[in-house]
């Protein structure tokens, strides 16, 4: 926890539940003309997620910013004032920002369904080190961390199971902690500190 406070990590990340309708969220934004044509193509559920991400960033940064998307689908601020990342899961949205370097986050609703896809992202070593006390939480943290790494790397054809790796750790519940991940997809083969929190509703992982 001391490391996270030292890096001001918690001051650059916000998570909140969506409680407003899409109309109520749109009313909280100034530049409505930017959004009308895009919103027409969305379901109510998707509208609420999409709009609340912009509302949450506005509240966090102090002003409304225009968001664009790269060819990889990564969101960015068109004025390039901050690097940003956005993630959402059922009725929750998370945003993160950093002036100086890339940031990536992922949020996942707690569900045992992650067990159905474990063979897609868990290596044999990771399976052997899976928590006996909290296996579903541990699986979700592996999946979420690899999603976060994927967003950060922005590389095509990444194999989650063989190119993204999580070093052994035991999940901590209800407080911020961290573990180490590394990638073998690029020549750099970089290691990263993955910050995470587990609540009763979701797990969230972040790098940056």
C-alpha positions in Angstrom: 0.0 0.0 0.0 2.9 2.4 0.7 4.2 1.9 -2.8 0.8 2.8 -4.3 0.5 6.0 -2.2 4.0 7.0 -3.1 3.2 6.8 -6.8 -0.1 8.8 -6.3 -1.8 5.8 -8.0 -5.1 6.2 -6.3 -5.3 9.8 -7.3 -5.2 8.9 -11.0 -8.0 6.3 -11.0 -11.7 6.4 -10.4 -14.3 3.7 -10.2 -18.0 4.3 -9.8 -21.4 2.7 -10.3 -23.7 3.9 -13.0 -26.9 5.2 -11.4 -28.2 7.7 -14.0 -30.2 7.1 -17.2 -28.5 8.0 -20.5 -30.6 11.2 -20.7 -29.5 12.3 -17.3 -25.8 11.5 -18.1 -26.1 13.5 -21.4 -27.4 16.4 -19.5 -24.2 16.5 -17.4 -22.0 17.0 -20.5 -21.6 20.3 -22.3 -20.7 19.3 -25.8 -23.8 17.2 -26.6 -23.4 17.8 -30.4 -20.3 15.5 -30.3 -22.4 12.5 -29.0 -25.9 12.6 -30.6 -25.0 10.7 -33.8 -23.0 8.1 -32.0 -25.6 7.5 -29.4 -28.3 6.7 -31.9 -26.6 3.4 -32.8 -26.4 2.2 -29.1 -28.6 0.3 -26.8 -29.6 2.1 -23.5 -27.1 -0.1 -21.6 -24.3 0.8 -23.9 -25.3 4.5 -23.9 -25.0 4.6 -20.1 -21.6 3.0 -20.1 -20.3 5.2 -22.9 -21.6 8.5 -21.4 -20.7 7.8 -17.9 -17.1 7.2 -18.9 -17.0 10.8 -20.2 -18.8 12.1 -17.1 -16.4 10.4 -14.8 -13.4 11.7 -16.8 -14.9 15.2 -16.7 -15.3 15.0 -12.9 -11.8 13.7 -12.5 -9.9 16.1 -14.8 -12.1 19.2 -14.0 -13.3 19.7 -17.6 -14.9 17.9 -20.5 -12.4 16.4 -22.9 -13.0 15.0 -26.4 -12.1 11.3 -26.7 -10.9 9.6 -29.9 -9.9 6.0 -30.6 -6.8 4.5 -32.2 -6.9 1.7 -34.7 -6.5 -0.7 -31.8 -9.6 0.8 -30.2 -7.6 2.4 -27.4 -9.2 5.7 -26.2 -7.2 8.9 -26.1 -7.8 12.6 -25.5 -7.7 14.5 -28.7 -5.9 17.4 -26.9 -3.2 14.9 -25.7 -3.2 16.5 -22.2 -3.3 13.0 -20.6 -2.9 9.4 -21.4 -6.1 7.6 -20.5 -7.7 4.2 -20.1 -11.4 3.3 -19.8 -13.0 0.0 -18.7 -16.5 -1.1 -17.8 -18.4 -4.1 -16.5 -22.0 -4.5 -15.5 -23.1 -1.1 -14.0 -19.5 0.0 -13.2 -17.1 2.2 -15.1 -13.4 2.8 -14.3 -11.2 5.5 -15.8 -7.5 6.2 -15.3 -5.2 9.0 -16.5 -1.5 9.9 -16.5 0.2 13.0 -17.9 3.6 11.4 -18.5 3.1 7.8 -19.5 0.7 5.2 -20.9 -1.9 3.8 -18.5 -4.1 0.7 -18.8 -6.9 -0.6 -16.6 -9.5 -3.5 -16.7 -12.5 -4.1 -14.5 -14.3 -7.4 -14.3 -17.6 -8.3 -12.6 -17.1 -11.2 -10.2 -18.4 -14.4 -11.8 -17.5 -18.0 -12.0 -17.9 -18.0 -15.8 -14.2 -17.1 -16.0 -13.6 -20.9 -15.4 -15.1 -21.7 -18.8 -12.4 -19.8 -20.6 -9.4 -20.5 -18.4 -7.7 -22.7 -21.0 -7.4 -19.6 -23.2 -5.3 -17.6 -20.9 -3.8 -19.6 -18.0 -0.4 -21.3 -18.5 0.4 -24.6 -16.7 2.6 -22.7 -14.3 -0.1 -20.2 -13.5 -2.6 -23.0 -13.0 -0.2 -24.8 -10.6 0.0 -21.6 -8.5 -3.7 -20.9 -8.4 -5.1 -20.0 -5.0 -6.8 -22.8 -3.2 -8.8 -20.4 -1.0 -10.0 -18.0 -3.8 -9.7 -19.8 -7.1 -12.3 -17.7 -9.0 -10.9 -14.4 -7.8 -7.4 -15.5 -8.7 -8.6 -16.6 -12.2 -10.3 -13.2 -12.7 -7.2 -11.3 -11.6 -5.1 -13.3 -14.1 -7.6 -12.6 -16.9 -8.0 -8.9 -16.0 -4.2 -8.4 -15.7 -3.7 -9.9 -19.1 -6.4 -7.7 -20.6 -4.6 -4.7 -19.0 -1.3 -5.8 -20.5 -3.0 -6.3 -23.9 -4.3 -2.8 -23.8 -0.9 -1.4 -22.8 1.1 -3.3 -25.5 -1.2 -2.5 -28.4 0.3 -5.5 -30.4 -1.5 -7.7 -32.9 -2.1 -11.4 -32.3 -1.1 -11.5 -28.7 -1.4 -15.0 -27.1 -2.6 -14.5 -23.6 -1.6 -18.0 -22.5 2.0 -18.1 -23.9 3.1 -14.4 -24.2 1.6 -12.7 -21.1 2.7 -14.0 -17.8 1.8 -13.5 -14.1 4.2 -14.3 -11.4 2.9 -16.2 -8.4 0.9 -14.3 -5.8 -1.9 -14.8 -3.3 -4.9 -12.5 -3.8 -5.6 -9.8 -1.2 -9.2 -8.9 -0.7 -10.8 -5.5 -0.1 -7.6 -3.5 -0.2 -5.1 -2.3 -2.8 -2.2 -4.6 -3.5 0.1 -5.5 -6.5 1.8 -8.3 -8.3 4.3 -8.7 -11.2 3.5 -9.5 -14.8 5.7 -9.6 -17.8 5.4 -10.1 -21.6 7.3 -12.2 -24.1 5.4 -10.8 -27.1 7.9 -8.1 -27.9 11.7 -7.9 -28.0 11.7 -5.7 -24.9 10.2 -8.5 -22.8 9.2 -5.9 -20.2 8.0 -6.5 -16.6 5.2 -4.5 -15.0 3.8 -3.9 -11.6 0.1 -4.6 -11.7 -2.0 -2.8 -9.1 -5.3 -4.4 -8.2 -8.2 -4.4 -5.9 -10.9 -7.0 -5.2 -14.3 -5.9 -3.9 -17.6 -7.8 -3.5 -18.7 -6.7 -6.9 -15.6 -6.6 -9.1 -11.9 -7.0 -9.6 -9.8 -4.2 -11.1 -6.3 -4.2 -12.4 -4.2 -1.3 -13.5 -0.7 -0.4 -14.9 0.6 3.1 -15.1 
